[in-house]
Amino acid sequence: MNNRLQQFQAQFDALRIDAFLVTDTVNKQYLTGFDGDGVILVTADQIYVITDSRYETALKRTDHDFKVIITRYYLEAAAQQIERQHITVLGFEDSIPFHEYDRIDELMSSDIVPMTNLIEQMRELKSNEEVQILEHACQMTVKGFKTLLPLIKPGVTERYLANRLDAIMRDLGAEKASFDTIVASGKRAALPHGAATAKQVQTGELITIDFGYYFEGYTSDMTRTVALGDPGEKLRQVYGIVQQAQQAIIDAVKPGVSGQQLDEVGRDLISAAGYGPYFNHGTGHGIGLDIHEGPALSTRSDDQMMASNVITAEPGIYLPDLGGIRIEDDILVTKTGHRILTAGPTDLISL
């Protein structure tokens, strides 16, 4: 049985549960490697992957130590096992849709207890193998960005750049994008989540490019803002403020510091420069099997950084009708501090 499942089962007594029903796709993948349709029932001494015949052949070809139940009625099959094994208390993920909760409540003979972020908290602590995969993903992300730079020319569209970046990353071995790539130029760069459009990039504009790609199931997340020609004194000055804020945040990363404290480091610096209202999102988040994991870096986060967390640091300033700047890197929290995984200079690149 893999260590993750053993660690998970070891928590059952303290949680006062006899079993746990896993329905979240990413959590299923984390615990067992299986990410298809279905559910996973974890008891104190057994794991059941309950899925349908589409996955039967693939599961037979993989080495695993769980029992496979093939059916189209996932929750009903889980309920049968719970009744057969006289399970009295079943934990489940409280993030499930209400209609799914309603079915669980109807079918299960046991008491059911919602649990918050139980597996997600395990996922925050990366193993050495996970760190190696994430580091590779980050290295390829930096390489992909550098490959894109010569293609950024006046007259090409934001969508062209996003599509070219997608092709570049896939050529480097990426499985898929972790979100729709953001390419926002000129005034549109003031939109923190400005999806790429048919707008042509022009000389004198800043261009924000935010992208992440999966390698072996784990994702990177990086943002760079580049200038096409001279964007003007004010935007160059604002870029310097964001760069300074991001470096201050990164310098403060270490075990024990809270997400709120890291957020304050960058936000206070940006506010002191007079741009506080224009930094309108959180400072960062964890990454791993999902693009947004814990710990969170925000004004309300009491999450404590721990060694082997992998987080982003992404302050920004967004000025309506002028432009915006965001710089984002992926950082490994180490026992003594931190290490930047998307290594490379963050000075403003002028093309």
C-alpha positions as CSV (number, residue, x, y, z in Angstrom):
1,M,0.0,0.0,0.0
2,N,1.5,3.4,-0.9
3,N,2.6,5.8,1.8
4,R,0.0,8.4,1.0
5,L,-2.8,6.0,1.6
6,Q,-1.2,4.8,4.8
7,Q,-0.8,8.3,6.1
8,F,-4.4,9.0,5.2
9,Q,-5.7,6.0,6.9
10,A,-3.6,6.7,10.0
11,Q,-5.8,9.8,10.6
12,F,-9.0,7.9,10.8
13,D,-9.0,7.3,14.6
14,A,-8.3,10.9,15.4
15,L,-11.0,12.0,13.0
16,R,-13.4,9.4,14.5
17,I,-14.3,7.9,11.2
18,D,-14.2,4.4,9.9
19,A,-13.9,5.1,6.2
20,F,-13.7,8.0,3.7
21,L,-15.3,8.5,0.3
22,V,-13.2,10.3,-2.2
23,T,-15.0,12.0,-5.1
24,D,-12.7,14.8,-6.2
25,T,-10.7,13.8,-9.3
26,V,-7.4,15.4,-8.2
27,N,-7.7,13.8,-4.8
28,K,-8.4,10.4,-6.3
29,Q,-5.3,10.8,-8.5
30,Y,-3.2,11.9,-5.5
31,L,-4.1,8.9,-3.4
32,T,-4.1,6.1,-6.0
33,G,-3.0,7.4,-9.4
34,F,-6.4,6.8,-10.8
35,D,-8.1,9.9,-12.2
36,G,-11.0,8.5,-14.2
37,D,-14.7,8.7,-13.4
38,G,-15.9,7.0,-10.3
39,V,-15.3,7.2,-6.6
40,I,-12.7,5.8,-4.1
41,L,-13.7,4.2,-0.8
42,V,-10.9,4.1,1.7
43,T,-11.5,1.9,4.8
44,A,-9.1,1.3,7.6
45,D,-7.6,-1.7,5.8
46,Q,-8.7,-1.6,2.2
47,I,-9.1,0.7,-0.8
48,Y,-11.8,0.3,-3.4
49,V,-11.7,2.0,-6.8
50,I,-15.2,2.0,-8.0
51,T,-15.5,2.9,-11.7
52,D,-16.9,1.6,-15.0
53,S,-15.9,-0.7,-17.8
54,R,-14.2,2.1,-19.8
55,Y,-11.2,1.9,-17.3
56,E,-11.2,-1.8,-16.7
57,T,-8.5,-2.8,-19.2
58,A,-6.2,0.0,-18.2
59,L,-6.5,-0.8,-14.5
60,K,-5.7,-4.5,-15.2
61,R,-2.5,-3.4,-16.9
62,T,-1.3,-1.4,-13.9
63,D,0.3,-2.5,-10.7
64,H,-1.8,-1.5,-7.7
65,D,-2.9,-2.7,-4.3
66,F,-6.5,-1.7,-4.3
67,K,-9.7,-3.6,-5.2
68,V,-11.5,-2.6,-8.4
69,I,-15.3,-2.6,-8.6
70,I,-16.7,-2.2,-12.1
71,T,-20.2,-0.7,-12.2
72,R,-22.1,2.2,-13.5
73,Y,-23.6,2.8,-10.1
74,Y,-20.7,4.2,-8.2
75,L,-22.3,5.5,-5.0
76,E,-24.6,2.4,-4.8
77,A,-21.5,0.1,-4.9
78,A,-19.8,2.2,-2.2
79,A,-23.0,1.9,-0.1
80,Q,-23.0,-1.9,-0.5
81,Q,-19.4,-2.1,0.8
82,I,-20.2,0.2,3.7
83,E,-23.1,-2.0,4.8
84,R,-21.2,-5.3,4.3
85,Q,-18.4,-4.1,6.5
86,H,-20.6,-2.5,9.1
87,I,-19.0,0.9,8.8
88,T,-20.7,3.3,11.2
89,V,-19.1,6.6,10.4
90,L,-18.1,7.7,6.8
91,G,-16.2,10.9,6.1
92,F,-16.6,12.7,2.8
93,E,-15.4,15.8,1.0
94,D,-17.5,18.9,1.9
95,S,-16.9,20.4,-1.5
96,I,-19.2,18.0,-3.3
97,P,-22.3,19.4,-5.1
98,F,-25.5,19.3,-3.1
99,H,-27.2,16.7,-5.4
100,E,-24.3,14.4,-4.7
101,Y,-24.5,15.0,-1.0
102,D,-28.2,14.2,-1.2
103,R,-27.5,10.9,-2.9
104,I,-24.9,10.0,-0.3
105,D,-27.2,10.9,2.5
106,E,-29.9,8.7,1.0
107,L,-27.8,5.7,0.2
108,M,-25.4,5.3,3.1
109,S,-26.3,3.1,6.1
110,S,-23.6,4.8,8.1
111,D,-23.5,8.3,9.6
112,I,-21.8,10.7,7.2
113,V,-19.5,13.5,8.3
114,P,-18.2,16.3,6.0
115,M,-14.5,17.0,6.1
116,T,-12.8,20.1,4.9
117,N,-9.5,20.0,2.9
118,L,-8.4,16.7,4.4
119,I,-6.5,15.4,1.4
120,E,-5.8,18.8,0.1
121,Q,-3.7,19.5,3.2
122,M,-1.7,16.4,2.5
123,R,-1.1,17.5,-1.0
124,E,0.5,20.8,0.2
125,L,3.6,18.9,1.4
126,K,5.4,17.7,-1.7
127,S,7.6,14.6,-1.8
128,N,11.1,14.7,-3.3
129,E,9.7,13.1,-6.4
130,E,7.0,15.7,-6.7
131,V,9.5,18.5,-6.3
132,Q,11.6,17.1,-9.1
133,I,8.7,17.0,-11.4
134,L,7.6,20.5,-10.5
135,E,11.1,21.8,-11.0
136,H,11.2,20.2,-14.4
137,A,7.9,21.8,-15.3
138,C,9.2,25.2,-14.2
139,Q,12.4,24.8,-16.2
140,M,10.4,24.0,-19.3
141,T,8.1,26.9,-18.6
142,V,11.0,29.3,-18.5
143,K,12.4,27.7,-21.7
144,G,9.0,28.1,-23.4
145,F,8.8,31.7,-22.5
146,K,12.3,32.5,-23.9
147,T,11.3,30.7,-27.1
148,L,8.2,32.8,-27.5
149,L,10.0,36.2,-27.1
150,P,11.3,36.5,-30.7
151,L,7.7,36.0,-31.9
152,I,6.4,39.1,-30.1
153,K,6.3,41.7,-32.8
154,P,4.0,44.6,-33.7
155,G,0.9,43.5,-35.4
156,V,0.7,39.9,-34.2
157,T,-2.4,39.2,-32.1
158,E,-2.7,38.2,-28.4
159,R,-4.4,35.0,-29.5
160,Y,-1.5,34.2,-32.0
161,L,1.0,34.5,-29.1
162,A,-1.1,32.4,-26.8
163,N,-1.5,29.7,-29.5
164,R,2.2,29.8,-30.4
165,L,3.1,29.4,-26.7
166,D,0.8,26.4,-26.5
167,A,2.5,24.8,-29.4
168,I,6.0,25.5,-28.0
169,M,5.1,24.1,-24.6
170,R,3.6,20.9,-26.1
171,D,6.8,20.5,-28.2
172,L,8.7,20.7,-24.9
173,G,6.7,17.8,-23.6
174,A,3.8,19.5,-21.8
175,E,0.6,17.5,-21.5
176,K,-1.8,20.4,-21.4
177,A,-2.3,23.9,-20.2
178,S,-3.5,24.3,-16.6
179,F,-5.7,27.3,-17.5
180,D,-6.4,29.5,-20.6
181,T,-3.2,31.4,-21.3
182,I,-3.5,35.1,-20.5
183,V,-2.0,37.5,-23.0
184,A,-3.1,41.0,-22.3
185,S,-1.5,44.0,-24.1
186,G,-1.7,47.8,-23.8
187,K,-4.7,49.0,-21.8
188,R,-6.0,45.4,-21.6
189,A,-3.0,44.5,-19.4
190,A,-4.9,46.3,-16.7
191,L,-7.2,43.2,-16.6
192,P,-5.6,40.7,-14.3
193,H,-7.3,37.8,-16.0
194,G,-7.4,39.2,-19.5
195,A,-7.9,36.2,-21.8
196,A,-6.1,36.5,-25.2
197,T,-8.1,38.2,-27.9
198,A,-7.7,39.2,-31.6
199,K,-6.2,42.6,-30.5
200,Q,-2.9,43.3,-32.2
201,V,0.1,44.2,-30.0
202,Q,1.6,47.6,-30.7
203,T,4.9,49.3,-30.1
204,G,4.9,51.2,-26.8
205,E,2.7,48.7,-25.0
206,L,3.3,46.4,-22.1
207,I,2.3,42.7,-22.6
208,T,1.4,40.5,-19.7
209,I,1.8,36.8,-20.3
210,D,0.5,34.4,-17.6
211,F,0.6,30.6,-18.3
212,G,1.1,27.2,-16.7
213,Y,1.5,23.7,-18.2
214,Y,1.3,20.2,-16.8
215,F,4.3,17.8,-17.0
216,E,3.8,14.3,-15.6
217,G,0.6,15.6,-13.9
218,Y,2.1,18.6,-12.1
219,T,1.8,22.2,-13.2
220,S,3.9,25.3,-13.4
221,D,2.5,28.8,-13.1
222,M,4.5,31.8,-14.3
223,T,3.8,35.4,-15.4
224,R,6.1,37.9,-17.1
225,T,5.3,41.4,-18.4
226,V,7.4,42.6,-21.3
227,A,7.6,45.8,-23.2
228,L,7.3,46.2,-27.0
229,G,9.5,49.2,-27.5
230,D,9.3,52.0,-24.8
231,P,6.2,51.9,-22.7
232,G,6.9,55.3,-21.2
233,E,8.4,56.5,-17.9
234,K,5.3,55.9,-15.7
235,L,4.9,52.2,-16.7
236,R,8.6,51.6,-16.3
237,Q,8.5,53.1,-12.8
238,V,5.5,51.0,-11.9
239,Y,7.2,47.9,-13.3
240,G,10.1,48.6,-10.9
241,I,7.7,48.8,-7.9
242,V,6.2,45.5,-8.8
243,Q,9.6,43.9,-9.3
244,Q,10.7,45.3,-5.9
245,A,7.6,44.0,-4.2
246,Q,7.9,40.5,-5.7
247,Q,11.6,40.3,-4.6
248,A,10.7,41.4,-1.1
249,I,8.0,38.7,-0.9
250,I,10.4,36.0,-2.1
251,D,13.1,37.1,0.3
252,A,10.6,36.6,3.2
253,V,9.6,33.1,2.2
254,K,10.6,30.5,4.9
255,P,9.0,27.9,7.1
256,G,6.7,29.4,9.7
257,V,5.8,32.7,8.0
258,S,2.1,33.0,7.3
259,G,0.4,33.7,4.0
260,Q,-1.0,36.9,5.4
261,Q,2.5,38.1,6.4
262,L,3.9,37.4,2.9
263,D,1.0,39.2,1.4
264,E,1.6,42.2,3.7
265,V,5.3,42.4,2.6
266,G,4.4,43.1,-1.0
267,R,1.2,44.9,-0.4
268,D,2.7,47.4,2.1
269,L,5.5,48.2,-0.4
270,I,3.0,48.8,-3.2
271,S,0.7,50.9,-0.9
272,A,3.6,53.0,0.2
273,A,4.3,53.8,-3.4
274,G,0.7,55.0,-3.8
275,Y,-0.7,52.1,-5.8
276,G,-2.4,50.0,-3.0
277,P,-5.9,50.2,-4.6
278,Y,-4.4,48.9,-7.9
279,F,-3.2,45.6,-6.4
280,N,-6.5,43.8,-6.4
281,H,-5.8,40.1,-5.9
282,G,-4.0,37.7,-3.6
283,T,-0.2,37.5,-3.6
284,G,0.0,33.8,-4.4
285,H,-1.1,30.2,-3.9
286,G,0.2,26.7,-3.8
287,I,0.6,24.6,-7.0
288,G,0.9,20.9,-7.7
289,L,-1.6,18.5,-9.1
290,D,-3.9,21.5,-9.4
291,I,-3.2,25.1,-10.4
292,H,-4.6,26.5,-7.2
293,E,-3.7,24.6,-4.0
294,G,-2.8,25.6,-0.5
295,P,-1.2,27.3,1.1
296,A,-2.8,30.7,0.2
297,L,-1.0,34.0,0.3
298,S,-3.6,36.7,0.9
299,T,-4.8,39.3,3.3
300,R,-6.9,36.8,5.2
301,S,-4.7,33.7,5.1
302,D,-3.3,32.2,8.3
303,D,-1.7,29.3,6.4
304,Q,1.8,28.7,7.7
305,M,4.5,28.0,5.1
306,M,6.1,24.6,5.6
307,A,9.2,23.0,4.1
308,S,8.3,21.3,0.8
309,N,5.4,23.7,0.0
310,V,5.6,25.0,-3.6
311,I,4.0,28.4,-3.9
312,T,3.7,31.3,-6.3
313,A,4.6,35.0,-5.6
314,E,2.7,37.2,-8.0
315,P,2.1,40.8,-7.0
316,G,0.7,43.2,-9.6
317,I,-0.4,46.8,-10.3
318,Y,-3.2,47.4,-12.7
319,L,-3.9,50.9,-13.9
320,P,-7.2,51.3,-15.9
321,D,-6.8,52.9,-19.3
322,L,-3.0,52.7,-19.1
323,G,-1.8,49.1,-18.5
324,G,-0.8,46.6,-15.9
325,I,2.2,44.6,-14.6
326,R,2.4,41.3,-12.9
327,I,5.5,39.2,-12.2
328,E,5.1,35.6,-11.0
329,D,7.5,32.9,-10.0
330,D,7.2,29.5,-8.5
331,I,9.0,29.0,-5.2
332,L,9.9,25.9,-3.2
333,V,9.9,26.5,0.6
334,T,13.0,24.7,2.0
335,K,14.0,23.9,5.6
336,T,16.2,27.0,5.7
337,G,14.3,29.4,3.4
338,H,13.4,29.0,-0.2
339,R,14.5,28.2,-3.8
340,I,13.1,29.8,-6.9
341,L,12.0,27.1,-9.4
342,T,11.3,29.5,-12.3
343,A,14.8,30.8,-12.1
344,G,15.7,33.8,-14.3
345,P,16.0,37.5,-14.3
346,T,12.8,39.6,-13.8
347,D,14.1,42.8,-15.2
348,L,11.8,44.5,-17.7
349,I,12.5,43.0,-21.2
350,S,12.2,45.5,-24.0
351,L,11.6,43.9,-27.4
